[in-house]
């Protein structure tokens, strides 16, 4: 779009634009891959720049990390520590992350192509997850049952599940890791984290900083490389007890299936196609701003993005006018430019995939009212895009585009709104807009999604559990649910006065 006024092209040079080299952290040691092979990360924002180089881990490397975590769990001090001791160390880890927030943000901005301003917000939010998990680590409880009779006592003991494999995606590597790792550690588990090969640097640094803050060796390991073989090894290896995967539904089904076939507990957070239901009495300015932020932030590469607008027919035109105006004003471009809110897409192949989705929408009769094309001649920038006249059965209405693309539908009554909202195989998130609290909450009750917002698109925090319905995943994270996810519950029945009863 030549008339797009808010595009800031990537600059040709900046002292922060340099190649960073990372090693894996295994058993407290920084190591390269046994093969010596590496993966070079080509910048999604700046043509010709290699932002990082990571080891290309193999099965042998992954197994080394798993066995280090196994040793730390079976023989190390971490699971045997009191909750208070674990809590004290984890609070120090959180403080260390806060001190290095700018470093972590810059790594993710360069590797992931996202705006540095957005990456800073994520890095500054990471410590809150660790502090919350640390604070609750010393208060985790089981149950007692004192009503089994005068000769009996029952206990339910909480125990750590063991070695946890965590596979994270490239869109929010620090946040997604921090929604899982500290909960596993707080219970007493040990962890092997496999980040995306596109954004591994920040995860490596998290583990290095955690070790510097006092986390024992082998408790938090990071292995880098491709999903096959590294992620597959985490799923299949007999020495891992739990697999947490965040990513696409297709890959999640494969990896989760491998783990489940080994009778291994699995937590999956997969794709989304979140509805945004806007009733006629809504604050349209606030709704438009929130919708734009939800679907255009991070170039739409957000699993909980509100990518399906379901708006009451009487206000559709007014709301769309506001959204088009906002779409044309989103500051997009050079991630290191302080004016920019949205950077580049993760890589060329993904940008081209989004372009194919847009083309398919047009071919199916949908109308692009803003955007629909690449921005600039270098990097992977894409204009905020809004479709109207979308057929419910079309590809752009059914599949997760994972780009800055909003599809629009209208309704005339609340029953139709709920039907449209639930007309998807996904169930990760939903956003409801209405000034009438009864309307909003009754709609929330009927929408099949694990994470919902009323009159907003963000908010929550480590106190509240998150998870999914339907094809968007299984399991729960955060709050007390996260500790339950990484715990085993052991039934203990105690006979206080043993008697000979069966064959006296």
Phi, psi and omega in degrees: 000110182288340182266008179286118191269348189251027179262129180244101186302151179296137179285164183274338181204152177195135182302340179278348182273090181213164180277128176250136182252130184239153172243165174281155175246113184227120179060030179085003180245140175274119187225157171268173174293147179304325181283343186080358182285150180229166174241126178264130180265112177278132184300133174282347185254327185238112181299134175088357181260131169263116186275329182205162176226127183233157176294141175269092184293151179245183174303317182297320179293317179297318179297322179300318179292319180297316181291329175294318177293323178297316179296318180295328179281315185284326187234348185278176185280339192302307181294338183273347180294156171290157177302326180295319179294315178298319181300316182299316180293317182294326175297321177295320177301313180301317179296323178295319177300319180298321180292336183249022185300319182294319177299313181296320180296318181295320179301312182290325179296318181286315181290318185267346180080003182279160180299136180300324179300318179291319180296325177298317180300320179294313181298323179287339179274340183304313183302330182296325178293316181291321178296318180297311180298322179296317181297328182268347183298329182271001180240014180290137187229165168250219179220155169237147180233106185255019183243026183267004182115161186291344181259007187222155174216136180246141178230144168242110183266133172272126177229150178294143185288333177131230180269124184251124172266130181236122178246120185244155181270184186268349189280322177221067189298319182289314183293313184294321174297321184281350171278351185236307188303310183295332177290318177296316180293323181299326178286333183119008178283168167246158193227142165240117181257129174244102178279169175300145177294344179277332185222061184270336190302315183293326179292319176300315181295323176302314182293320178297315180294323178297319178295317179299330181278357174117002177293129184298152180301139177086351182282323181229104182249147176233125179243132184248159179141197184273160178302320172249107026252351193292307179297320179298322179295319177301322182287321190266336191295135182292346181271358172261144184252344185209142175235125173249123181233134173235124182168206185288157179295322181298308182290323179300321177296321180291309183292317178298323178294321177298315181293316182296328179293340175266013183055049182247136179295141186228139169239127184233128167241112189248211188284175178214161174213062194296129175278146170241106182264119183242114178274161188296336182272008185288158170285103190291326178295314179294319180297315181298315180298316181294316180297315179300317179296317184296313189266339182258337178303142180055034180057030179074007183271061184224125186293331181263016179300142174276084189266355176239106177276121179241099192243141178299134190305323186293340182242005187302314183297317180295318180292319180295323176302316178295318182294321178297317179300317179292320181301324180284348183254355182296120179287112185239145174145217185313116183301333183269002176276123184296343179280346190272135174258333183229126181265219185268163171283164194297323176194170185300317182299323179289319177301318180293327176296317178297320177300322178292322176300316180298316179298321180293324177297316179296317180297334179269011173096000178284155182248128174275116180261348172199146177077215177097006184212169177290152174248131178078172182252358177223159185072182184239073183252139183225137184288141171306132191232135178232130177254142164238176180057041183271131176280132183303334182270357184287161183299317182292340177275336188257323188260155178282111182286324181058044176212177184281061187234122180249126174258143189240137176225157178239157177219163180242350179209161184298327179295319178294323179299315180294319179300315179295320181298322183272358183279065181199154176279350180268160178203046184272313187212162175202149179234131182238132180239122174190143174283342179274110185298324179296315178302314183296312185287326176294325177291317177303318181299328187267342181278132183269084180209148185276334181234121183229151177231143174246122179056045177179176179224003177219180182106160184134243179124177185294345181287335189254134179293149176230154179175195189221162170251167170051224186281008181268001173140180178219152179097169181223147177235167176068174182054208176282342180296324180297320177294322177297324182300323185257020181243153165254148178248117183255126179275125178236116179252116185254123173267118186278330180230085182302141180224151171272110187236325191284311179232073182293000000 
